[in-house]
Amino acid sequence: MSFETMTDDQCWAVMQRRDKAYDGRFIVGVLTTGIYCRPSCAARQPLRENVRFFRDGADARAAGLRPCKRCLPDDVGRDEAAVLAAIKAIQTSEEPLALADLAARTGYSPTHFQRVFTRHTGLSPAAYARALREERAREALSEAGRVTDAIYDAGFSGPSRFYENMEGRMGMTASAWANGGKGATIHWAVVPTSLGDMLVAATGKGVCRLSFAEGREALEERFPAAELVEGGAEFAGLLKQVVDAVETPALGFDHIPIDVKGTAFQEAVWRELRKIPAGETRSYAEIAAAVGKPKAVRAAGSANGANNVAVLIPCHRVVRSDGSLGGYAYGLPIKEELLKREAR
């Protein structure tokens, strides 16, 4: 949604939730202090009657306002360029890059650059680098004949460092991941709900699959070598929580553990999806901007569709820029019903 199509009330709502996805789309002017800020500025928020909204910094300066020294609203373009340069450096470097090195490359202080990078990507530079290594590790494990080869191919200095970084993050051992879940135990069940039959599956770490109109064959395709156990006493409690979350999604489900894996970009998108409050929606363009890739709208849509845990990662809260529902893997009636329940 562009500034030209937004009402003042919509701009105010964005400002109230400090939505960084709108940084660069419009400027917030505070008449009593004479400054202008990004919509996401962390400064104390002013009274509504003292706020005006502008297309950009030039319009705000023409109105006699000066830029905020806290959020630096005129640096939005510079920030994005710095983040993209750092991402490229991380992706092409054979060795981990220190925060001070990345900051020096972009002309920022380390503390400020970490804040800028995190605001744009949802991850710190170190966390982004780890996620990239994990992504490469999963790809290498899927292709390599030996786990040791995959570890080095992914950029880890050795097996000990690999297991130190990956412990508890893949939901199963490296060997199990490389061999279709060999040695892993996944409990599952298909339960009736008001939205239709629902498949729920979980590792010891959390829910790894939640879908509608699917059965055991969906799990066998993803984890052909895993031990699939239907039901189970320990699984029953988690299953009840998931069913309650689907039947009454507005109550929240952040407490339900999940075990999902994707590329660094996919996982960044999924984190943004989990930030959308119940009863609200975001566009694909807003999600792309929120993860620091404003031009990757189609990729954000693909990441949204790659979500393996429906509802718990609320991809149903993403709609098209014109407000229409867009697509949904399990049919628009289910998406529409979930949104109606949350709106109530």
C-alpha positions in Angstrom: 0.0 0.0 0.0 1.5 3.3 -1.1 1.2 6.6 0.7 -1.0 8.0 -2.0 -3.6 5.3 -1.3 -3.5 5.5 2.5 -5.7 7.6 4.7 -4.4 9.5 7.7 -6.0 6.9 10.0 -4.2 4.1 8.3 -0.9 6.0 8.6 -1.6 6.6 12.3 -2.3 2.9 12.8 1.0 2.0 11.2 2.8 4.5 13.4 1.0 3.1 16.5 2.4 -0.4 15.9 5.8 1.0 14.7 5.6 -1.1 11.6 9.1 -0.9 10.0 7.6 -2.3 6.7 6.4 1.2 6.0 9.7 2.9 6.6 10.5 4.9 3.4 6.8 4.9 2.3 5.9 8.0 4.2 7.2 10.3 6.9 5.6 11.2 10.3 5.9 14.8 11.3 5.4 16.0 14.9 4.4 19.6 15.0 5.0 20.2 18.6 8.7 19.1 18.5 9.3 20.2 14.9 10.9 16.9 13.8 10.0 14.2 11.4 10.5 10.5 11.8 10.2 7.1 10.3 6.8 5.3 11.1 8.8 2.8 13.1 10.7 5.3 15.2 11.1 4.1 18.8 10.7 7.5 20.4 7.8 8.3 22.6 4.7 8.7 20.5 3.0 12.1 20.3 -0.7 12.9 20.6 -2.7 12.3 17.4 -3.6 16.0 16.9 0.1 16.9 16.8 0.9 14.6 14.0 1.0 15.2 10.2 2.0 12.7 7.5 4.2 13.5 4.5 5.3 11.7 1.4 9.0 12.1 2.1 11.6 14.0 4.0 11.7 16.8 1.4 8.0 17.5 2.0 8.5 17.5 5.7 11.5 19.9 5.5 9.4 22.2 3.3 6.9 22.3 6.1 9.7 23.5 8.5 10.5 20.2 10.2 13.9 18.7 10.8 14.9 15.0 10.8 14.9 12.9 13.9 18.4 12.2 15.2 17.2 8.9 16.7 15.7 7.1 13.7 17.5 9.1 10.9 14.5 9.0 8.5 16.6 10.3 5.6 18.9 7.3 5.7 16.3 4.7 4.7 17.8 4.3 1.2 21.3 4.3 2.6 20.4 1.7 5.2 18.9 -0.6 2.6 22.1 -0.4 0.4 24.3 -1.0 3.4 22.3 -4.1 4.4 22.4 -5.5 0.8 26.1 -4.9 0.6 26.6 -6.7 3.9 24.4 -9.7 2.8 26.5 -10.0 -0.3 29.7 -10.0 1.7 28.4 -12.6 4.1 27.3 -14.8 1.2 30.6 -14.6 -0.7 33.0 -14.8 2.2 34.7 -18.1 3.0 35.2 -17.1 6.6 32.8 -15.6 9.2 32.9 -11.8 9.1 33.1 -9.9 12.3 30.5 -7.2 13.0 33.2 -4.5 13.1 34.3 -5.6 9.6 30.8 -5.4 8.1 30.2 -2.1 9.7 33.5 -0.7 8.3 32.5 -1.8 4.8 29.3 0.2 5.1 30.5 3.3 7.0 28.4 2.7 10.1 29.5 2.1 13.7 29.1 -1.5 14.7 26.3 -0.8 17.2 24.3 1.2 14.7 24.9 -1.2 11.8 23.7 -4.1 13.9 20.5 -2.2 14.7 20.0 -1.3 11.0 20.7 -4.9 9.8 18.3 -6.4 12.3 15.6 -3.9 11.5 15.7 -4.8 7.8 16.1 -8.5 8.0 14.7 -9.6 11.4 18.1 -11.1 12.2 21.4 -9.8 13.5 24.4 -10.2 11.1 25.7 -13.1 13.1 22.3 -14.8 13.1 21.9 -14.3 9.4 25.3 -15.9 8.7 24.4 -18.8 10.9 21.1 -19.2 9.1 22.9 -19.1 5.8 25.3 -21.9 6.9 22.4 -23.9 8.1 20.7 -23.5 4.8 23.8 -24.6 2.9 24.2 -27.5 5.4 20.7 -28.8 4.7 21.3 -28.5 0.9 24.6 -30.3 1.2 23.2 -33.0 3.4 20.5 -33.7 0.8 23.1 -34.1 -1.9 26.3 -35.4 -0.3 27.0 -39.1 0.1 28.7 -38.6 3.4 27.7 -36.3 6.3 31.3 -35.2 6.8 31.5 -34.0 3.2 28.3 -32.1 3.7 29.7 -30.4 6.8 32.7 -29.0 5.0 30.7 -28.2 1.9 28.4 -26.0 4.0 31.4 -23.9 5.2 31.9 -25.3 8.7 35.4 -25.7 9.9 34.8 -29.3 11.1 32.2 -31.7 12.5 32.5 -30.4 16.1 31.6 -26.9 15.0 28.8 -28.1 12.9 27.1 -30.0 15.7 27.7 -27.2 18.1 25.9 -24.8 15.7 23.2 -27.2 14.6 22.3 -28.8 17.9 18.5 -28.5 18.5 18.0 -26.5 15.3 17.3 -29.2 12.8 14.9 -31.2 15.0 16.8 -34.4 14.2 20.4 -35.4 13.7 22.4 -34.5 10.6 22.4 -38.1 9.5 18.7 -38.4 9.9 18.1 -35.2 7.9 20.3 -36.6 5.1 18.5 -39.9 5.1 14.9 -38.8 4.9 14.4 -38.8 8.7 16.2 -42.1 9.4 16.3 -42.6 13.2 13.7 -39.8 13.9 10.3 -40.5 15.5 7.4 -38.4 14.3 4.0 -38.7 16.0 1.0 -37.8 14.0 -2.8 -37.9 13.8 -5.6 -36.8 11.5 -8.4 -35.2 13.5 -11.8 -33.8 12.5 -12.3 -30.0 12.9 -14.9 -27.5 11.9 -12.6 -26.7 8.9 -12.3 -30.3 7.8 -9.9 -33.2 8.6 -6.6 -31.9 9.8 -3.2 -33.6 9.8 -0.9 -32.8 12.8 2.6 -34.2 13.1 5.4 -33.4 15.5 9.0 -34.3 16.3 10.3 -34.1 19.9 11.0 -30.4 19.3 7.5 -29.3 18.0 4.9 -29.4 15.3 6.5 -30.1 11.9 3.4 -30.4 9.8 -0.1 -29.0 10.1 -2.3 -29.2 7.0 -5.9 -30.0 5.9 -7.2 -32.8 3.7 -3.9 -34.7 4.0 -2.9 -38.0 5.6 0.1 -40.2 6.4 1.2 -40.2 2.8 2.2 -36.5 3.1 4.6 -37.4 5.9 6.0 -40.4 4.1 6.9 -38.2 1.1 8.8 -35.8 3.3 10.3 -38.2 5.8 10.4 -41.6 4.0 12.9 -43.1 6.5 11.4 -41.7 9.7 9.5 -43.8 12.2 5.9 -42.6 12.0 3.9 -43.3 15.1 0.1 -42.6 15.1 -1.1 -41.0 18.2 0.6 -41.5 21.6 -0.1 -40.3 25.1 2.6 -37.6 25.1 1.4 -36.4 21.7 -2.2 -36.1 22.8 -1.6 -32.9 24.9 0.1 -31.1 22.1 -2.6 -32.3 19.6 -5.3 -30.7 21.8 -3.4 -27.4 21.9 -3.2 -27.4 18.1 -6.9 -28.2 17.7 -7.9 -25.4 20.2 -5.7 -23.0 18.2 -7.4 -23.8 15.0 -10.9 -23.7 16.4 -10.2 -20.4 18.2 -7.2 -18.8 16.6 -7.8 -15.3 18.1 -6.7 -16.7 21.5 -3.1 -17.0 20.3 -0.8 -20.0 19.8 2.7 -18.6 20.3 3.1 -21.1 23.2 2.9 -24.1 20.8 6.4 -25.3 19.8 7.1 -25.8 16.1 9.9 -27.5 14.2 10.1 -26.0 10.7 13.1 -25.5 8.4 13.5 -23.5 5.3 16.0 -21.2 3.6 17.2 -18.1 5.5 14.7 -16.0 3.5 11.8 -18.4 4.1 12.4 -18.4 7.8 12.6 -14.6 7.9 9.2 -14.5 6.1 7.7 -17.0 8.5 8.9 -14.9 11.5 7.2 -11.9 10.1 4.0 -13.9 9.6 4.0 -14.8 13.3 4.3 -11.1 14.2 0.9 -10.2 12.4 -1.7 -9.8 15.2 -4.9 -11.8 15.1 -7.6 -9.8 13.3 -5.1 -8.0 11.0 -3.7 -8.8 7.6 -0.6 -7.8 5.6 0.1 -7.7 1.9 2.8 -9.7 0.2 4.5 -6.5 -0.6 4.5 -5.5 3.1 6.0 -8.8 4.1 8.7 -8.5 1.5 9.6 -5.0 2.8 9.5 -6.2 6.4 12.3 -8.8 5.7 14.4 -6.2 3.9 13.6 -7.3 0.4 11.0 -4.9 -0.9 11.4 -6.0 -4.5 11.0 -9.7 -3.7 7.2 -9.7 -3.6 6.9 -12.9 -5.6 9.6 -14.6 -3.5 7.7 -13.6 -0.4 4.6 -15.2 -1.8 6.5 -18.4 -2.6 7.9 -18.5 1.0 4.4 -17.9 2.3 3.2 -20.9 0.3 6.1 -23.1 1.4 4.9 -22.9 5.0 4.5 -26.4 6.4 2.6 -25.5 9.6 -0.7 -23.8 8.6 -2.4 -21.6 11.2 0.5 -21.7 13.7 2.5 -19.8 11.1 -0.4 -17.7 10.0 0.1 -17.4 6.2 -3.7 -17.0 6.0 -3.2 -13.4 7.3 -1.4 -12.4 4.0 -3.6 -10.9 1.3 -3.1 -9.1 -2.0 -2.3 -5.3 -2.1 -5.9 -4.7 -3.3 -7.3 -6.4 -0.3 -8.5 -9.6 -2.1 -7.7 -12.8 -0.4 -5.2 -14.1 -3.0 -4.4 -17.8 -2.8 -4.3 -20.5 0.0 -2.9 -24.0 -0.2 -6.0 -25.5 1.5 -8.7 -23.5 -0.3 -10.0 -20.0 0.1 -13.0 -21.0 2.2 -10.7 -22.1 5.0 -8.6 -18.9 4.7 -11.8 -16.8 4.8 -13.2 -18.6 7.8 -9.9 -18.3 9.8 -9.9 -14.5 9.1 -13.5 -14.2 10.1 -12.9 -16.0 13.4 -9.9 -13.8 14.2 -11.8 -10.7 13.3 -14.5 -11.7 15.8 
